[in-house]
Amino acid sequence: MRNRNVQRENLSAIPGLAVRMAGTRLLAAVVDAATPLDGLTDAEHGHPQYRALDVRDRALVRAILITALRHRGTIAALLACRLEKPLPANATTLSHLLHVAAAQILFLDVPDSAAVDLAVTHAKSDPRTLRFAGLVNGVLRALARAKAAELPIMLETSRDAPDWLSAMLEKTYGPDETAKILAAHRREAPVDFTVKSNPELWAERLSGIVLPTGSVRVEKLVAPIPDLPGFVEGAWWVQDAAASLPARLFGDINGLRVADLCAAPGGKTAQLVLAGAEVTALDTSKNRLARLEENLARLGLSAETVQSDLLAFAPPRPFDAILLDAPCSSTGTVRRHPDIPWIKTPADVAKLAALQAKLLAHAIKLLKPGGQIVFSNCSLDPSEGEELVETFLTENPAIVLDPIKPDEIAGVQPFITPAGALRTTPAGLDMETPALSGLDGFYAARLRKAY
């Protein structure tokens, strides 16, 4: 026992090793246990191995994990080229260890020698990988030598997405658009802000640009969000340009009673309040609702908040308009959440689509005759969007599509479908540079209750 404790103390004294060990453990949790990365790296409730690190090391762990997930297909292909035979099926820890090291060697500003040495030390410290320490050393050193010549070629031919996602994208969008979407997934997403007023002023103050849709976009932040100008004053909130569009599809809602269902974290609620609506914001999660209330307080806005399961929500009178931004597979947000392709499956998509249909059917009951409902989500899969709404309209003759007109909202024309719905993808919104281009994948349809 004493020798084991001494070994642990010696390992903890090696600079950078705890970061790599945490990265390997968390990558396993994402890939093997389908655990969302945001939850694992939450500062208060995240994985204990992550919370044990200081702020700087936590940032490095996140950078390694995001990179390893964003380029998972490319990394796997380059590692496979260095292996004489595939790793044993049960050697998952070894695979994750190699991916963590390869992410640093191929994409991060980490000296190759440090990445290799720490990976070898890590392998030697774990009984499950001890006998593979020589393989780790040989594979990673060979990878470091070959990266300049082989990485650009592999990036042209590999796909950093699981087969199920690639197949869905190709079936829906075709090979050319799919290639653009997958290319966008490899890039770090810029940061978009919805501003209360004067986007030109805030673009200047935040060192960004004004998008055609009116959002302010910053390629890379120079300070944490709370330290940026305008945060304390509540002049803006962070919200992807695509996510800002559904709440704008109602037109003039000044003085109307509007429900924002599944409302947290509150960006769309803020838009509705700012437009003059009397808003009821509903969410099933007490913690998420508390976050929404905090966000509204910072912005100097107010709304009625209700904690309830939507399917059990029965207000005393119907609403004039409803926004249902439904829970979904989130495949439109892979740029920001590269774990999504690796923690979701087609079965998950089917379950979520079925849930969305139930939520929409119940939400319609809360709407007055003649009222509007905007159904939206951040999925790229038509089973959660176009197909779902088409089926719903067929089965509910009292509900009709209220087509979105191309000139209703500035900059939205390229995203209007032939049916009159809204569809964005990460390949859209071509701006000055690739880093400033793109937006989340969103679907939104505006429906009206005819009677």
Secondary structure, 3 states (H helix, E strand, C coil): CHHHHHHHHHHHCCCCHHHHHHHHHHHHHHHHHCCCHHHHCCCCCCCHHHHCCCHHHHHHHHHHHHHHHHCHHHHHHHHHCCCCCCCCCCCHHHHHHHHHHHHHHHHCCCCHHHHHHHHHHHHHHCCCCHHHHHHHHHHHHHHHHHHHHHHHHHHHHCCCCCHHHHHHHHHHHHHHHHHHHHHHHCCCCCEEEEECCCHHHHHHHCCCEECCCCCEEECCCCCCHHHCCCCCCCCEEECCCCCCCHHHHHCCCCCCEEEEECCCCCHHHHHHHHCCCEEEEEECCHHHHHHHHHHHHHHCCCCEEEECCHHHCCCCCCEEEEEEECCCCCHHHCCCCCCHHHHCCHHHHHHHHHHHHHHHHHHHHCEEEEEEEEEEECCCCHHHCHHHHHHHHHHCCCEEECCCCCCCCCCCHHHECCCCCEEECCCCCCCCCHHHCCCCCEEEEEEEECC
